[in-house]
Structures are given as C-alpha cells and as structure tokens.
C-alpha cells in the first residue's frame, strides 16, 4: 500500500525509519562505538524487514528475530 501510494503518509515514511535506526544505533553505541553501531543497526533492520516477508505470524517473526539478536550478542 505504502509503496503504491507514498504520498498518503507524507514524510512519516522517511522520518520513522531513520529515527528507528538512530534509536538502535544510540542504544548500542556505548558497547561497540558509533561506526560499528551504525553497521549493526542497519543489518538488524534489514534482517527484521526480511523476516516480515518470510513469516506468517507475529510469533514466528519474534522467534526468528530472537535468533538474529542472539547471533549479534555472541
């Protein structure tokens, strides 16, 4: 819906993803440094986006995302 009609939500479509990335980056910067935190945040967001297209339920999404976070924490 959003891809077909990007004007419906206005700038929210661009602002929210950037803000989400900033929040994740800020949350992990202390443990990794800013440059690494940016790369990790972008990768986790990509994994999350991919999972939303691969699973059929919220429960499955959360299970798979938990695995991704576990890999990050290793």
Biopython code that builds the backbone (N, CA, C, O; Angstrom):
import numpy as np
from Bio.PDB.StructureBuilder import StructureBuilder

atoms = [
    (1, "UNK", "N", (0.816, -1.184, 0.000)),
    (1, "UNK", "CA", (0.000, 0.000, 0.000)),
    (1, "UNK", "C", (0.865, 1.256, 0.000)),
    (1, "UNK", "O", (0.660, 2.157, -0.813)),
    (2, "UNK", "N", (1.824, 1.310, 0.908)),
    (2, "UNK", "CA", (2.678, 2.497, 1.004)),
    (2, "UNK", "C", (3.524, 2.661, -0.252)),
    (2, "UNK", "O", (3.696, 3.772, -0.754)),
    (3, "UNK", "N", (4.055, 1.541, -0.759)),
    (3, "UNK", "CA", (4.889, 1.619, -1.956)),
    (3, "UNK", "C", (4.100, 2.136, -3.147)),
    (3, "UNK", "O", (4.636, 2.874, -3.973)),
    (4, "UNK", "N", (2.831, 1.754, -3.244)),
    (4, "UNK", "CA", (1.996, 2.178, -4.363)),
    (4, "UNK", "C", (1.495, 3.615, -4.202)),
    (4, "UNK", "O", (1.209, 4.288, -5.192)),
    (5, "UNK", "N", (1.390, 4.085, -2.957)),
    (5, "UNK", "CA", (0.855, 5.417, -2.670)),
    (5, "UNK", "C", (1.720, 6.135, -1.637)),
    (5, "UNK", "O", (1.254, 6.394, -0.527)),
    (6, "UNK", "N", (2.958, 6.459, -1.971)),
    (6, "UNK", "CA", (3.866, 7.031, -0.967)),
    (6, "UNK", "C", (3.422, 8.380, -0.406)),
    (6, "UNK", "O", (3.846, 8.751, 0.689)),
    (7, "UNK", "N", (2.600, 9.104, -1.109)),
    (7, "UNK", "CA", (2.176, 10.412, -0.640)),
    (7, "UNK", "C", (1.145, 10.378, 0.469)),
    (7, "UNK", "O", (0.922, 11.391, 1.131)),
    (8, "UNK", "N", (0.513, 9.238, 0.687)),
    (8, "UNK", "CA", (-0.546, 9.141, 1.689)),
    (8, "UNK", "C", (-0.034, 9.474, 3.087)),
    (8, "UNK", "O", (-0.689, 10.208, 3.827)),
    (9, "UNK", "N", (1.105, 8.954, 3.448)),
    (9, "UNK", "CA", (1.640, 9.152, 4.789)),
    (9, "UNK", "C", (2.634, 10.308, 4.869)),
    (9, "UNK", "O", (3.135, 10.619, 5.950)),
    (10, "UNK", "N", (2.917, 10.931, 3.765)),
    (10, "UNK", "CA", (3.829, 12.069, 3.770)),
    (10, "UNK", "C", (5.227, 11.676, 4.207)),
    (10, "UNK", "O", (5.716, 10.595, 3.877)),
    (11, "UNK", "N", (5.857, 12.559, 4.945)),
    (11, "UNK", "CA", (7.249, 12.352, 5.334)),
    (11, "UNK", "C", (7.430, 11.271, 6.400)),
    (11, "UNK", "O", (8.558, 10.862, 6.673)),
    (12, "UNK", "N", (6.348, 10.808, 6.999)),
    (12, "UNK", "CA", (6.438, 9.756, 8.024)),
    (12, "UNK", "C", (7.152, 8.531, 7.477)),
    (12, "UNK", "O", (7.897, 7.867, 8.198)),
    (13, "UNK", "N", (6.926, 8.234, 6.209)),
    (13, "UNK", "CA", (7.532, 7.060, 5.593)),
    (13, "UNK", "C", (9.052, 7.161, 5.588)),
    (13, "UNK", "O", (9.737, 6.140, 5.639)),
    (14, "UNK", "N", (9.584, 8.365, 5.528)),
    (14, "UNK", "CA", (11.033, 8.555, 5.531)),
    (14, "UNK", "C", (11.573, 8.839, 6.926)),
    (14, "UNK", "O", (12.657, 8.371, 7.273)),
    (15, "UNK", "N", (10.844, 9.589, 7.721)),
    (15, "UNK", "CA", (11.333, 10.014, 9.036)),
    (15, "UNK", "C", (11.370, 8.854, 10.032)),
    (15, "UNK", "O", (12.363, 8.686, 10.740)),
    (16, "UNK", "N", (10.331, 8.071, 10.095)),
    (16, "UNK", "CA", (10.276, 6.994, 11.090)),
    (16, "UNK", "C", (11.380, 5.956, 10.931)),
    (16, "UNK", "O", (12.001, 5.585, 11.927)),
    (17, "UNK", "N", (11.652, 5.470, 9.715)),
    (17, "UNK", "CA", (12.762, 4.509, 9.604)),
    (17, "UNK", "C", (14.109, 5.099, 10.020)),
    (17, "UNK", "O", (14.913, 4.416, 10.654)),
    (18, "UNK", "N", (14.360, 6.354, 9.671)),
    (18, "UNK", "CA", (15.616, 6.995, 10.089)),
    (18, "UNK", "C", (15.683, 7.133, 11.599)),
    (18, "UNK", "O", (16.731, 6.902, 12.202)),
    (19, "UNK", "N", (14.576, 7.507, 12.207)),
    (19, "UNK", "CA", (14.538, 7.665, 13.671)),
    (19, "UNK", "C", (14.734, 6.322, 14.367)),
    (19, "UNK", "O", (15.433, 6.237, 15.377)),
    (20, "UNK", "N", (14.118, 5.279, 13.830)),
    (20, "UNK", "CA", (14.274, 3.944, 14.395)),
    (20, "UNK", "C", (15.745, 3.521, 14.347)),
    (20, "UNK", "O", (16.272, 2.983, 15.321)),
    (21, "UNK", "N", (16.397, 3.764, 13.218)),
    (21, "UNK", "CA", (17.820, 3.440, 13.094)),
    (21, "UNK", "C", (18.651, 4.233, 14.102)),
    (21, "UNK", "O", (19.577, 3.694, 14.709)),
    (22, "UNK", "N", (18.323, 5.497, 14.277)),
    (22, "UNK", "CA", (19.039, 6.319, 15.255)),
    (22, "UNK", "C", (18.883, 5.761, 16.666)),
    (22, "UNK", "O", (19.851, 5.715, 17.425)),
    (23, "UNK", "N", (17.683, 5.342, 17.019)),
    (23, "UNK", "CA", (17.442, 4.807, 18.362)),
    (23, "UNK", "C", (18.235, 3.536, 18.611)),
    (23, "UNK", "O", (18.831, 3.370, 19.675)),
    (24, "UNK", "N", (18.243, 2.638, 17.632)),
    (24, "UNK", "CA", (19.001, 1.395, 17.779)),
    (24, "UNK", "C", (20.492, 1.711, 17.869)),
    (24, "UNK", "O", (21.201, 1.178, 18.723)),
    (25, "UNK", "N", (20.951, 2.572, 16.991)),
    (25, "UNK", "CA", (22.365, 2.948, 16.985)),
    (25, "UNK", "C", (22.769, 3.555, 18.324)),
    (25, "UNK", "O", (23.791, 3.182, 18.899)),
    (26, "UNK", "N", (21.972, 4.479, 18.811)),
    (26, "UNK", "CA", (22.276, 5.107, 20.100)),
    (26, "UNK", "C", (22.313, 4.081, 21.230)),
    (26, "UNK", "O", (23.133, 4.183, 22.143)),
    (27, "UNK", "N", (21.427, 3.100, 21.165)),
    (27, "UNK", "CA", (21.342, 2.107, 22.236)),
    (27, "UNK", "C", (22.582, 1.217, 22.303)),
    (27, "UNK", "O", (22.940, 0.743, 23.381)),
    (28, "UNK", "N", (23.236, 0.987, 21.176)),
    (28, "UNK", "CA", (24.382, 0.067, 21.197)),
    (28, "UNK", "C", (25.731, 0.760, 21.013)),
    (28, "UNK", "O", (26.769, 0.099, 21.046)),
    (29, "UNK", "N", (25.734, 2.054, 20.825)),
    (29, "UNK", "CA", (26.990, 2.779, 20.603)),
    (29, "UNK", "C", (27.974, 2.604, 21.754)),
    (29, "UNK", "O", (29.172, 2.440, 21.520)),
    (30, "UNK", "N", (27.498, 2.634, 22.970)),
    (30, "UNK", "CA", (28.395, 2.507, 24.121)),
    (30, "UNK", "C", (29.160, 1.201, 24.140)),
    (30, "UNK", "O", (30.298, 1.149, 24.608)),
    (31, "UNK", "N", (28.545, 0.154, 23.637)),
    (31, "UNK", "CA", (29.178, -1.161, 23.661)),
    (31, "UNK", "C", (30.071, -1.415, 22.452)),
    (31, "UNK", "O", (30.966, -2.257, 22.507)),
    (32, "UNK", "N", (29.831, -0.685, 21.352)),
    (32, "UNK", "CA", (30.538, -1.013, 20.116)),
    (32, "UNK", "C", (31.291, 0.148, 19.487)),
    (32, "UNK", "O", (32.161, -0.068, 18.644)),
    (33, "UNK", "N", (30.977, 1.360, 19.878)),
    (33, "UNK", "CA", (31.470, 2.531, 19.164)),
    (33, "UNK", "C", (30.466, 2.909, 18.086)),
    (33, "UNK", "O", (29.711, 2.061, 17.611)),
    (34, "UNK", "N", (30.455, 4.164, 17.702)),
    (34, "UNK", "CA", (29.424, 4.677, 16.797)),
    (34, "UNK", "C", (29.452, 4.020, 15.420)),
    (34, "UNK", "O", (28.408, 3.612, 14.911)),
    (35, "UNK", "N", (30.614, 3.914, 14.819)),
    (35, "UNK", "CA", (30.699, 3.372, 13.457)),
    (35, "UNK", "C", (30.181, 1.938, 13.387)),
    (35, "UNK", "O", (29.410, 1.593, 12.491)),
    (36, "UNK", "N", (30.600, 1.116, 14.322)),
    (36, "UNK", "CA", (30.138, -0.282, 14.354)),
    (36, "UNK", "C", (28.653, -0.352, 14.691)),
    (36, "UNK", "O", (27.933, -1.190, 14.149)),
    (37, "UNK", "N", (28.196, 0.519, 15.577)),
    (37, "UNK", "CA", (26.779, 0.538, 15.948)),
    (37, "UNK", "C", (25.892, 0.838, 14.744)),
    (37, "UNK", "O", (24.823, 0.245, 14.599)),
    (38, "UNK", "N", (26.322, 1.745, 13.888)),
    (38, "UNK", "CA", (25.555, 2.066, 12.679)),
    (38, "UNK", "C", (25.442, 0.834, 11.800)),
    (38, "UNK", "O", (24.355, 0.515, 11.318)),
    (39, "UNK", "N", (26.549, 0.140, 11.584)),
    (39, "UNK", "CA", (26.513, -1.070, 10.735)),
    (39, "UNK", "C", (25.626, -2.149, 11.338)),
    (39, "UNK", "O", (24.862, -2.801, 10.625)),
    (40, "UNK", "N", (25.726, -2.337, 12.639)),
    (40, "UNK", "CA", (24.904, -3.354, 13.307)),
    (40, "UNK", "C", (23.428, -2.978, 13.218)),
    (40, "UNK", "O", (22.593, -3.824, 12.899)),
    (41, "UNK", "N", (23.103, -1.733, 13.494)),
    (41, "UNK", "CA", (21.704, -1.286, 13.439)),
    (41, "UNK", "C", (21.132, -1.485, 12.047)),
    (41, "UNK", "O", (20.017, -1.988, 11.905)),
    (42, "UNK", "N", (21.867, -1.105, 11.031)),
    (42, "UNK", "CA", (21.380, -1.270, 9.662)),
    (42, "UNK", "C", (21.162, -2.737, 9.317)),
    (42, "UNK", "O", (20.186, -3.087, 8.653)),
    (43, "UNK", "N", (22.069, -3.590, 9.769)),
    (43, "UNK", "CA", (21.936, -5.020, 9.486)),
    (43, "UNK", "C", (20.746, -5.625, 10.215)),
    (43, "UNK", "O", (20.019, -6.439, 9.647)),
    (44, "UNK", "N", (20.542, -5.229, 11.475)),
    (44, "UNK", "CA", (19.398, -5.746, 12.228)),
    (44, "UNK", "C", (18.077, -5.283, 11.609)),
    (44, "UNK", "O", (17.114, -6.049, 11.565)),
    (45, "UNK", "N", (18.024, -4.049, 11.135)),
    (45, "UNK", "CA", (16.816, -3.558, 10.483)),
    (45, "UNK", "C", (16.572, -4.329, 9.193)),
    (45, "UNK", "O", (15.429, -4.666, 8.884)),
    (46, "UNK", "N", (17.626, -4.611, 8.438)),
    (46, "UNK", "CA", (17.477, -5.398, 7.212)),
    (46, "UNK", "C", (16.969, -6.802, 7.525)),
    (46, "UNK", "O", (16.105, -7.329, 6.824)),
    (47, "UNK", "N", (17.509, -7.398, 8.578)),
    (47, "UNK", "CA", (17.044, -8.732, 8.978)),
    (47, "UNK", "C", (15.573, -8.691, 9.368)),
    (47, "UNK", "O", (14.795, -9.565, 8.986)),
    (48, "UNK", "N", (15.202, -7.681, 10.123)),
    (48, "UNK", "CA", (13.810, -7.542, 10.547)),
    (48, "UNK", "C", (12.881, -7.369, 9.347)),
    (48, "UNK", "O", (11.824, -7.994, 9.270)),
    (49, "UNK", "N", (13.291, -6.514, 8.416)),
    (49, "UNK", "CA", (12.478, -6.284, 7.220)),
    (49, "UNK", "C", (12.324, -7.564, 6.416)),
    (49, "UNK", "O", (11.228, -7.889, 5.960)),
    (50, "UNK", "N", (13.411, -8.283, 6.246)),
    (50, "UNK", "CA", (13.348, -9.547, 5.514)),
    (50, "UNK", "C", (12.440, -10.557, 6.190)),
    (50, "UNK", "O", (11.678, -11.259, 5.526)),
    (51, "UNK", "N", (12.522, -10.630, 7.503)),
    (51, "UNK", "CA", (11.688, -11.576, 8.247)),
    (51, "UNK", "C", (10.202, -11.289, 8.077)),
    (51, "UNK", "O", (9.390, -12.213, 8.022)),
    (52, "UNK", "N", (9.849, -10.024, 7.994)),
    (52, "UNK", "CA", (8.422, -9.699, 7.857)),
    (52, "UNK", "C", (7.849, -10.272, 6.574)),
    (52, "UNK", "O", (6.642, -10.496, 6.483)),
    (53, "UNK", "N", (8.700, -10.514, 5.574)),
    (53, "UNK", "CA", (8.241, -11.071, 4.305)),
    (53, "UNK", "C", (8.350, -12.593, 4.274)),
    (53, "UNK", "O", (7.850, -13.226, 3.345)),
    (54, "UNK", "N", (8.989, -13.183, 5.264)),
    (54, "UNK", "CA", (9.229, -14.616, 5.269)),
    (54, "UNK", "C", (8.342, -15.403, 6.217)),
    (54, "UNK", "O", (8.187, -16.613, 6.053)),
    (55, "UNK", "N", (7.764, -14.746, 7.194)),
    (55, "UNK", "CA", (6.985, -15.464, 8.207)),
    (55, "UNK", "C", (5.507, -15.106, 8.102)),
    (55, "UNK", "O", (5.133, -14.091, 7.515)),
    (56, "UNK", "N", (4.690, -15.956, 8.678)),
    (56, "UNK", "CA", (3.258, -15.742, 8.580)),
    (56, "UNK", "C", (2.584, -15.261, 9.848)),
    (56, "UNK", "O", (1.380, -15.006, 9.859)),
    (57, "UNK", "N", (3.356, -15.137, 10.915)),
    (57, "UNK", "CA", (2.734, -14.713, 12.165)),
    (57, "UNK", "C", (3.722, -13.884, 12.991)),
    (57, "UNK", "O", (4.935, -13.929, 12.785)),
    (58, "UNK", "N", (3.159, -13.140, 13.918)),
    (58, "UNK", "CA", (4.000, -12.343, 14.822)),
    (58, "UNK", "C", (4.892, -13.253, 15.659)),
    (58, "UNK", "O", (6.052, -12.928, 15.914)),
    (59, "UNK", "N", (4.359, -14.373, 16.077)),
    (59, "UNK", "CA", (5.126, -15.310, 16.899)),
    (59, "UNK", "C", (6.348, -15.813, 16.129)),
    (59, "UNK", "O", (7.448, -15.873, 16.679)),
    (60, "UNK", "N", (6.160, -16.170, 14.873)),
    (60, "UNK", "CA", (7.279, -16.646, 14.053)),
    (60, "UNK", "C", (8.306, -15.548, 13.848)),
    (60, "UNK", "O", (9.512, -15.791, 13.898)),
    (61, "UNK", "N", (7.814, -14.335, 13.618)),
    (61, "UNK", "CA", (8.715, -13.189, 13.459)),
    (61, "UNK", "C", (9.576, -13.015, 14.705)),
    (61, "UNK", "O", (10.796, -12.880, 14.606)),
    (62, "UNK", "N", (8.946, -13.019, 15.873)),
    (62, "UNK", "CA", (9.673, -12.823, 17.123)),
    (62, "UNK", "C", (10.675, -13.940, 17.385)),
    (62, "UNK", "O", (11.769, -13.685, 17.888)),
    (63, "UNK", "N", (10.312, -15.169, 17.049)),
    (63, "UNK", "CA", (11.238, -16.285, 17.221)),
    (63, "UNK", "C", (12.483, -16.089, 16.362)),
    (63, "UNK", "O", (13.608, -16.254, 16.836)),
    (64, "UNK", "N", (12.273, -15.740, 15.105)),
    (64, "UNK", "CA", (13.397, -15.563, 14.184)),
    (64, "UNK", "C", (14.227, -14.340, 14.549)),
    (64, "UNK", "O", (15.453, -14.381, 14.452)),
    (65, "UNK", "N", (13.589, -13.262, 14.963)),
    (65, "UNK", "CA", (14.332, -12.070, 15.346)),
    (65, "UNK", "C", (15.144, -12.332, 16.616)),
    (65, "UNK", "O", (16.239, -11.795, 16.778)),
    (66, "UNK", "N", (14.613, -13.144, 17.498)),
    (66, "UNK", "CA", (15.351, -13.526, 18.705)),
    (66, "UNK", "C", (16.633, -14.255, 18.331)),
    (66, "UNK", "O", (17.675, -14.038, 18.951)),
    (67, "UNK", "N", (16.566, -15.114, 17.326)),
    (67, "UNK", "CA", (17.764, -15.807, 16.845)),
    (67, "UNK", "C", (18.769, -14.793, 16.301)),
    (67, "UNK", "O", (19.963, -14.888, 16.584)),
    (68, "UNK", "N", (18.290, -13.828, 15.523)),
    (68, "UNK", "CA", (19.177, -12.809, 14.952)),
    (68, "UNK", "C", (19.863, -12.000, 16.051)),
    (68, "UNK", "O", (21.064, -11.743, 15.975)),
    (69, "UNK", "N", (19.115, -11.605, 17.054)),
    (69, "UNK", "CA", (19.708, -10.852, 18.168)),
    (69, "UNK", "C", (20.715, -11.731, 18.914)),
    (69, "UNK", "O", (21.770, -11.256, 19.332)),
    (70, "UNK", "N", (20.383, -13.009, 19.076)),
    (70, "UNK", "CA", (21.308, -13.935, 19.721)),
    (70, "UNK", "C", (22.632, -14.043, 18.973)),
    (70, "UNK", "O", (23.695, -14.125, 19.587)),
    (71, "UNK", "N", (22.562, -14.041, 17.655)),
    (71, "UNK", "CA", (23.784, -14.062, 16.853)),
    (71, "UNK", "C", (24.614, -12.802, 17.072)),
    (71, "UNK", "O", (25.842, -12.853, 17.143)),
    (72, "UNK", "N", (23.940, -11.702, 17.174)),
    (72, "UNK", "CA", (24.605, -10.426, 17.400)),
    (72, "UNK", "C", (25.327, -10.415, 18.750)),
    (72, "UNK", "O", (26.421, -9.863, 18.868)),
    (73, "UNK", "N", (24.721, -11.016, 19.751)),
    (73, "UNK", "CA", (25.271, -10.990, 21.103)),
    (73, "UNK", "C", (26.391, -11.995, 21.331)),
    (73, "UNK", "O", (27.071, -11.935, 22.355)),
    (74, "UNK", "N", (26.588, -12.898, 20.416)),
    (74, "UNK", "CA", (27.631, -13.910, 20.604)),
    (74, "UNK", "C", (29.002, -13.314, 20.647)),
    (74, "UNK", "O", (29.985, -14.039, 20.800)),
]
sb = StructureBuilder()
sb.init_structure("model")
sb.init_model(0)
sb.init_chain("A")
sb.init_seg("    ")
for serial, (resi, resn, name, xyz) in enumerate(atoms, 1):
    if name == "N":
        sb.init_residue(resn, " ", resi, " ")
    sb.init_atom(name, np.array(xyz, "f"), 0.0, 1.0, " ", f" {name:<3s}", serial, name[0])
structure = sb.get_structure()
